[in-house]
Amino acid sequence: MNSSYSISADLFIGKNDLVAEDYDSLNQEGPPSNTVSVSYVNNSETAGSLITLTSDYAKIGANPGSTLTWPIDISGGTAPYAISVDWGDGKKPSLISQTTPGSLNLTHIYSIAGVYNVSISATDADGAVAFLQLVGVGDGPSSQSAAANSKTTIIETVGLNSTLLALIIGFLIFIPVITFWLGVEHQKKVIQSRFSNRQKLF
């Protein structure tokens, strides 16, 4: 089934190489899109006032419980900057104050393995805003996969219990049948013995 979707993205002045990635409900990564190169030229006089957020990494991972460190660069606009980072795992966003343009390291600890959409926004002293969307990874099996595995285990256990129950029921039915058959055989032997004894008397 063919489907389509749209993505909004901020462009930096100059060449922009855009690649879209998608994930299903189990956080399994699909094939990335083709790279689309877009050149952006801003001829307005206020181009120098633009604030930009960039990173050399679109995706970074760390083991759950370990610190994930993400370097980003902030430039343009008017310092100081207020930076908000939503790590995508339901925890409160990180709030950071940056007094000058340049590089800084964002840090976070994921509690559970999985793939998370990281949303970063920066606001300068004049109220100009920039956004950056990244992908954070808690290495290891995701919680959805673990849930699927536990369901499979439950199904297999139920199947084993059903088989055991069928064997027990079959055994309980088998006992009266064997008992009846042994009783019939015993009765036949008794009758044959009596008949033989009568024949000897005559």
HELIX and SHEET records of a PDB file:
HELIX    1   1 GLU A   45  SER A   49  5                                   5    
HELIX    2   2 SER A  143  LEU A  201  1                                  59    
SHEET    1   A 2 GLY A  14  LEU A  18  0                                        
SHEET    2   A 2 VAL A  36  TYR A  40 -1                                        
SHEET    1   B 3 ILE A  51  THR A  54  0                                        
SHEET    2   B 3 THR A  67  GLY A  76 -1                                        
SHEET    3   B 3 GLY A 102  ILE A 109 -1                                        
SHEET    1   C 5 LYS A  59  ALA A  62  0                                        
SHEET    2   C 5 VAL A 129  GLY A 138  1                                        
SHEET    3   C 5 GLY A 114  THR A 123 -1                                        
SHEET    4   C 5 TYR A  81  ASP A  86 -1                                        
SHEET    5   C 5 SER A  94  GLN A  98 -1                                        
END                                                                             
